[in-house]
Amino acid sequence: MNTAKVKEVTGFTDAQVDYLIKKIDVLQREKAQGKAREYSFRDLVIFKVAAVMRDDGIRLSEINEAMNEIARNWGQPGSIIRSGRYSGAGWEWAPNMDLVNTHNQKRIPSLPGFMYDIAFYTSQMRESDQLKLNMAEEVGE
């Protein structure tokens, strides 16, 4: 997928995509002259989780570390969790860590600043992408 698709799915601007590409190790790409950058589905999930973490006030250096942890564990269900009690303590992979709200039985995607359920965001991105594909088929695109 190209930058236009990333922007469509995430709502980012060109400047936001470029900024994250420069600051997040696993997103860095060389842009060949005359060719658009290409991104994988994993990259799309990383863009989404990075945006959520940024909205939660997490420093970019910590987000970068968390995204590297996601990349190392991609394909395994789980979450990233803060490895210590204090800000800046680092991130670890926690396999099969699903949190559910006992009141309404809905899955909790994150505990801001502490835990982010990567399986949730992966599912959300798949559903978003699939919904757009289904709508395009219905209108004959």
C-alpha positions as CSV (number, residue, x, y, z in Angstrom):
1,M,0.0,0.0,0.0
2,N,1.2,3.5,-0.7
3,T,1.2,6.7,1.3
4,A,-2.2,7.8,0.0
5,K,-3.8,4.6,1.4
6,V,-2.0,5.1,4.7
7,K,-3.4,8.6,4.9
8,E,-6.9,7.4,3.9
9,V,-7.0,4.7,6.6
10,T,-5.3,6.6,9.4
11,G,-6.5,10.2,8.7
12,F,-2.9,11.4,8.7
13,T,-1.6,14.3,6.6
14,D,1.5,14.0,4.4
15,A,3.5,15.9,7.0
16,Q,2.4,13.5,9.8
17,V,3.3,10.4,7.7
18,D,6.7,11.9,6.8
19,Y,7.4,12.8,10.4
20,L,6.6,9.3,11.7
21,I,8.7,7.8,9.0
22,K,11.7,9.8,10.1
23,K,11.2,9.1,13.8
24,I,10.0,5.4,14.0
25,D,12.8,3.0,13.0
26,V,10.6,0.3,11.6
27,L,8.8,2.7,9.3
28,Q,11.8,4.2,7.7
29,R,11.9,3.9,4.0
30,E,14.0,5.3,1.2
31,K,11.9,7.1,-1.4
32,A,13.1,6.2,-4.8
33,Q,12.9,9.2,-7.2
34,G,9.6,9.1,-9.0
35,K,8.2,6.2,-7.0
36,A,5.8,6.2,-4.1
37,R,6.8,4.6,-0.8
38,E,5.2,1.2,-0.2
39,Y,3.9,0.0,3.2
40,S,2.7,-3.3,4.6
41,F,-0.3,-4.0,6.7
42,R,2.1,-4.2,9.7
43,D,3.2,-0.7,8.9
44,L,-0.4,0.5,8.9
45,V,-1.0,-1.0,12.4
46,I,2.3,0.6,13.6
47,F,1.1,4.0,12.3
48,K,-2.2,3.5,14.1
49,V,-0.7,2.5,17.5
50,A,2.0,5.2,17.2
51,A,-0.8,7.8,16.8
52,V,-2.7,6.5,19.8
53,M,0.4,6.5,21.9
54,R,1.2,10.0,20.8
55,D,-2.3,11.2,21.7
56,D,-1.7,9.6,25.1
57,G,1.3,11.9,25.6
58,I,4.0,9.3,25.2
59,R,7.4,10.6,24.1
60,L,8.5,9.7,20.6
61,S,11.6,7.9,21.8
62,E,9.4,5.6,23.8
63,I,7.0,5.1,20.9
64,N,9.9,4.1,18.7
65,E,11.0,1.5,21.3
66,A,7.4,0.2,21.5
67,M,7.1,0.0,17.7
68,N,10.4,-2.0,17.6
69,E,8.9,-4.4,20.1
70,I,5.8,-4.8,18.0
71,A,7.9,-5.5,14.9
72,R,10.0,-8.1,16.8
73,N,6.8,-9.9,17.8
74,W,4.6,-9.3,14.7
75,G,2.3,-12.3,14.0
76,Q,2.0,-13.3,17.7
77,P,-1.2,-12.2,19.5
78,G,-0.4,-9.9,22.4
79,S,0.1,-6.5,23.7
80,I,2.9,-4.1,24.5
81,I,3.2,-3.1,28.1
82,R,5.4,-0.7,30.0
83,S,8.1,-2.9,31.6
84,G,8.4,-0.7,34.7
85,R,6.3,1.5,36.9
86,Y,7.7,4.8,35.8
87,S,7.7,6.7,32.5
88,G,10.7,5.8,30.3
89,A,11.0,2.3,31.8
90,G,10.7,0.6,28.4
91,W,8.3,-1.8,26.7
92,E,7.8,-5.5,26.6
93,W,5.6,-8.0,24.7
94,A,2.9,-9.6,26.7
95,P,1.4,-12.5,24.8
96,N,-2.4,-13.2,25.2
97,M,-3.0,-10.2,27.4
98,D,-6.7,-9.4,26.7
99,L,-8.5,-7.0,29.0
100,V,-12.2,-7.0,29.0
101,N,-14.6,-4.5,30.6
102,T,-16.7,-6.6,33.0
103,H,-19.6,-4.3,32.7
104,N,-20.2,-4.5,29.0
105,Q,-17.8,-7.4,28.0
106,K,-16.1,-5.2,25.4
107,R,-12.4,-5.6,24.9
108,I,-10.2,-2.8,26.2
109,P,-7.7,-1.7,23.5
110,S,-5.4,0.2,25.8
111,L,-4.6,1.5,29.3
112,P,-3.1,4.8,28.2
113,G,0.6,5.0,28.9
114,F,0.8,1.4,30.1
115,M,-0.7,-1.2,27.8
116,Y,-1.7,-1.4,24.1
117,D,-3.5,-4.4,22.7
118,I,-1.9,-4.9,19.3
119,A,-4.4,-7.7,18.3
120,F,-7.2,-5.2,18.9
121,Y,-5.6,-2.6,16.6
122,T,-4.8,-5.2,14.0
123,S,-8.4,-6.3,14.0
124,Q,-9.6,-2.7,13.8
125,M,-7.3,-2.0,10.8
126,R,-8.4,-5.2,9.0
127,E,-12.1,-4.3,9.6
128,S,-11.6,-0.7,8.4
129,D,-9.7,-1.9,5.3
130,Q,-12.2,-4.6,4.6
131,L,-15.2,-2.2,5.0
132,K,-13.6,0.1,2.5
133,L,-13.0,-2.8,0.1
134,N,-16.6,-4.0,0.5
135,M,-18.0,-0.5,-0.2
136,A,-15.8,-0.1,-3.3
137,E,-17.2,-3.5,-4.6
138,E,-20.8,-2.4,-4.0
139,V,-20.4,0.8,-6.0
140,G,-18.5,-1.1,-8.8
141,E,-15.0,0.5,-8.3
